[in-house]
Amino acid sequence: MIKDIFTSIWKYFDIICFLIAILFAVWGCFLLSFAVGIFGIAVGLILVGYLSEKIASLQ
């Protein structure tokens, strides 16, 4: 049972790491200033949207 959980997590590990990296980048932008944080959210959402469209077109 535990092995099944780890194999299902391992399939999406790179996506999870990518999303966590964007989260920390946006957090760092907010530490600089509020306006930079809002811009960081915009850039992060653009990246996630673009990559989700690229992944969807591969299937």
N, C-alpha and C positions, 0 to 999 in steps of 0.2 A: 504494500500500500504506500509506504513512504517512498519507495523507488519510483512508483508511478507519479507521485507528486513532483519529485525532482526531475523526472524526464519531461513532464509537461512544463515546468518552470524553465528548464534548460532550453526548450524550443524558442521561448520568447525572451531569453536572458539579454540579448543584445538590444532589443527594443526597450526593455525595462531600464537598462543602463543609459540608453540614449535619452529617455524621458527624464530620468533622474539628473542627468547632466544638464539638460535644458532647465530643469527646476532650480538647480544650484546657480546656473548662469543668471537666471532672472532674479534670484535672491541677491546675488552679488550686485546686479544693476540697481536694485532697490536700496542697497547699502550705500551706493554712490549718491543717488537722489531719487525722488519720486518720479520725476519726468523721465529719467533714464530707465527706471523700472518699468514704466508703461511702455516705453519703446522696446525694452527687452521682452515684454510679454508679446508684443506685436511680432517681433522677429521670431520668437519661439513658436507662435501659432502658425506663422507662415511656413516655417521649416517642417513642422509636424503635418500640416495640410499638404504640402508639396510631396513629402515622402510617403504619406498615406496614399496619395493619388498614384505615385510611381509604383508602389507595391500592388495596388489594386489593378493596375494595367498589366502587370506581369502574369496574373492568373487568368 
